[in-house]
Amino acid sequence: MRLRATAAVLLTALALAGCGGGSSDESPGDLLSRAKTTLDDASSAHFVLTSDGATGSGSALLGGEGDIARPASFRGTLQVQALGSAVDVQVVSVDGTVYAQLPLTSGFSVVDPATIGVGDPGALLDPESGISQLLTATEEPTLGEESRVDGEVVRQVSGTLPGQLVADLLTSEDPAQDVDAVYSVATDSGQLRQVQLTGPFFSADAEGSYTIVLSDYGADVSVTAPPTG
């Protein structure tokens, strides 16, 4: 009787352990699809962007950090290259209108984000044109290593992306070239934690890289348009 009860407890524990997480034999495509669904369901996320390999003196997006909230808003700081120098620009985006506090100014003004070398950061959570579209557009996804980050198990998936797709989201000096992508996905929650992109971001003849880190899914984020003048 005791053995039967113990077996029942073990079976229940195994069943509960299987809920909410991915299967150990989950394919790379399935893992990326689950990560897209999880990100598309999130009301908000914290976003950190870093880069490597920036060259030249033209305008370029170098990095940034901020909060993205659905349906289409962002607040944070973007680091852009202008005339060979890195400049921090305060940016707010609400429903397709982008506001920036440009260097040597005391307040926000409405800008075309292309003038500071970026797209609309408020669209980063858009299921059709934001970060999550990259996941299911990845060609020949391959499972990589499993590791722990801050106690959380993440699995890498690598593949390639059409250059034009990445150019529309971030930038590219040659959209005809494919971009290499490496994703880190939390296997239990399905949350996308990191995206590493390598391609012709700063020069058509040399590789550069962007790393996107996402956290704080579903945090209480409210973004309002700043006063301009």
GISULPE-V22319 format. One record per residue. RES is the residue in three letters. SS is DSSP state (A for helix, B for strand, O for the rest). D_FIRST is the distance of its C-alpha to the first C-alpha in whole Angstrom. Layout:
res=RES ss=SS d_first=D_FIRST
res=RES ss=SS d_first=D_FIRST
This chain:
res=MET ss=O d_first=0
res=ARG ss=A d_first=4
res=LEU ss=A d_first=5
res=ARG ss=A d_first=5
res=ALA ss=A d_first=6
res=THR ss=A d_first=9
res=ALA ss=A d_first=10
res=ALA ss=A d_first=11
res=VAL ss=A d_first=13
res=LEU ss=A d_first=14
res=LEU ss=A d_first=15
res=THR ss=A d_first=17
res=ALA ss=A d_first=19
res=LEU ss=A d_first=20
res=ALA ss=A d_first=21
res=LEU ss=A d_first=23
res=ALA ss=A d_first=24
res=GLY ss=A d_first=26
res=CYS ss=O d_first=28
res=GLY ss=O d_first=31
res=GLY ss=O d_first=32
res=GLY ss=O d_first=34
res=SER ss=O d_first=32
res=SER ss=O d_first=33
res=ASP ss=O d_first=35
res=GLU ss=O d_first=37
res=SER ss=O d_first=40
res=PRO ss=A d_first=43
res=GLY ss=A d_first=45
res=ASP ss=A d_first=41
res=LEU ss=A d_first=41
res=LEU ss=A d_first=45
res=SER ss=A d_first=44
res=ARG ss=A d_first=41
res=ALA ss=A d_first=43
res=LYS ss=A d_first=46
res=THR ss=A d_first=44
res=THR ss=A d_first=43
res=LEU ss=A d_first=46
res=ASP ss=A d_first=48
res=ASP ss=A d_first=45
res=ALA ss=O d_first=46
res=SER ss=O d_first=49
res=SER ss=B d_first=50
res=ALA ss=B d_first=50
res=HIS ss=B d_first=52
res=PHE ss=B d_first=54
res=VAL ss=B d_first=56
res=LEU ss=B d_first=58
res=THR ss=B d_first=60
res=SER ss=B d_first=62
res=ASP ss=B d_first=63
res=GLY ss=O d_first=67
res=ALA ss=O d_first=69
res=THR ss=O d_first=72
res=GLY ss=O d_first=76
res=SER ss=O d_first=77
res=GLY ss=O d_first=76
res=SER ss=O d_first=74
res=ALA ss=B d_first=70
res=LEU ss=B d_first=67
res=LEU ss=B d_first=66
res=GLY ss=B d_first=63
res=GLY ss=B d_first=61
res=GLU ss=B d_first=59
res=GLY ss=B d_first=58
res=ASP ss=B d_first=55
res=ILE ss=B d_first=55
res=ALA ss=B d_first=54
res=ARG ss=O d_first=54
res=PRO ss=O d_first=56
res=ALA ss=O d_first=59
res=SER ss=B d_first=59
res=PHE ss=B d_first=60
res=ARG ss=B d_first=61
res=GLY ss=B d_first=61
res=THR ss=B d_first=64
res=LEU ss=B d_first=65
res=GLN ss=B d_first=67
res=VAL ss=B d_first=69
res=GLN ss=B d_first=72
res=ALA ss=B d_first=76
res=LEU ss=O d_first=79
res=GLY ss=O d_first=77
res=SER ss=B d_first=75
res=ALA ss=B d_first=72
res=VAL ss=B d_first=72
res=ASP ss=B d_first=69
res=VAL ss=B d_first=69
res=GLN ss=B d_first=67
res=VAL ss=B d_first=66
res=VAL ss=B d_first=65
res=SER ss=B d_first=64
res=VAL ss=B d_first=64
res=ASP ss=O d_first=63
res=GLY ss=O d_first=66
res=THR ss=B d_first=68
res=VAL ss=B d_first=68
res=TYR ss=B d_first=70
res=ALA ss=B d_first=71
res=GLN ss=B d_first=72
res=LEU ss=O d_first=75
res=PRO ss=O d_first=76
res=LEU ss=O d_first=79
res=THR ss=O d_first=78
res=SER ss=O d_first=77
res=GLY ss=O d_first=75
res=PHE ss=B d_first=73
res=SER ss=B d_first=75
res=VAL ss=B d_first=74
res=VAL ss=B d_first=74
res=ASP ss=O d_first=73
res=PRO ss=A d_first=70
res=ALA ss=A d_first=72
res=THR ss=A d_first=74
res=ILE ss=A d_first=72
res=GLY ss=O d_first=70
res=VAL ss=O d_first=67
res=GLY ss=O d_first=66
res=ASP ss=O d_first=64
res=PRO ss=A d_first=61
res=GLY ss=A d_first=60
res=ALA ss=A d_first=59
res=LEU ss=O d_first=57
res=LEU ss=O d_first=54
res=ASP ss=O d_first=56
res=PRO ss=O d_first=53
res=GLU ss=O d_first=56
res=SER ss=O d_first=58
res=GLY ss=O d_first=56
res=ILE ss=O d_first=54
res=SER ss=A d_first=51
res=GLN ss=A d_first=53
res=LEU ss=A d_first=54
res=LEU ss=A d_first=50
res=THR ss=A d_first=50
res=ALA ss=A d_first=54
res=THR ss=O d_first=53
res=GLU ss=B d_first=54
res=GLU ss=B d_first=52
res=PRO ss=B d_first=49
res=THR ss=B d_first=47
res=LEU ss=B d_first=44
res=GLY ss=B d_first=45
res=GLU ss=B d_first=43
res=GLU ss=B d_first=40
res=SER ss=B d_first=41
res=ARG ss=B d_first=40
res=VAL ss=B d_first=42
res=ASP ss=O d_first=42
res=GLY ss=O d_first=38
res=GLU ss=B d_first=38
res=VAL ss=B d_first=37
res=VAL ss=B d_first=40
res=ARG ss=B d_first=41
res=GLN ss=B d_first=45
res=VAL ss=B d_first=46
res=SER ss=B d_first=50
res=GLY ss=B d_first=52
res=THR ss=B d_first=56
res=LEU ss=B d_first=57
res=PRO ss=O d_first=61
res=GLY ss=A d_first=63
res=GLN ss=A d_first=65
res=LEU ss=A d_first=61
res=VAL ss=A d_first=61
res=ALA ss=A d_first=65
res=ASP ss=A d_first=64
res=LEU ss=A d_first=62
res=LEU ss=O d_first=63
res=THR ss=O d_first=66
res=SER ss=O d_first=67
res=GLU ss=O d_first=71
res=ASP ss=O d_first=70
res=PRO ss=O d_first=68
res=ALA ss=O d_first=68
res=GLN ss=O d_first=66
res=ASP ss=O d_first=62
res=VAL ss=B d_first=60
res=ASP ss=B d_first=57
res=ALA ss=B d_first=54
res=VAL ss=B d_first=51
res=TYR ss=B d_first=48
res=SER ss=B d_first=46
res=VAL ss=B d_first=43
res=ALA ss=B d_first=40
res=THR ss=O d_first=37
res=ASP ss=O d_first=34
res=SER ss=O d_first=37
res=GLY ss=O d_first=39
res=GLN ss=O d_first=42
res=LEU ss=B d_first=45
res=ARG ss=B d_first=46
res=GLN ss=B d_first=49
res=VAL ss=B d_first=52
res=GLN ss=B d_first=54
res=LEU ss=B d_first=57
res=THR ss=B d_first=60
res=GLY ss=B d_first=63
res=PRO ss=B d_first=67
res=PHE ss=B d_first=66
res=PHE ss=B d_first=70
res=SER ss=B d_first=72
res=ALA ss=O d_first=72
res=ASP ss=O d_first=72
res=ALA ss=B d_first=70
res=GLU ss=B d_first=66
res=GLY ss=B d_first=65
res=SER ss=B d_first=61
res=TYR ss=B d_first=59
res=THR ss=B d_first=56
res=ILE ss=B d_first=54
res=VAL ss=B d_first=51
res=LEU ss=B d_first=50
res=SER ss=B d_first=47
res=ASP ss=O d_first=47
res=TYR ss=O d_first=46
res=GLY ss=O d_first=46
res=ALA ss=O d_first=48
res=ASP ss=O d_first=50
res=VAL ss=O d_first=53
res=SER ss=O d_first=57
res=VAL ss=O d_first=60
res=THR ss=O d_first=63
res=ALA ss=O d_first=67
res=PRO ss=O d_first=69
res=PRO ss=O d_first=72
res=THR ss=B d_first=75
res=GLY ss=O d_first=79
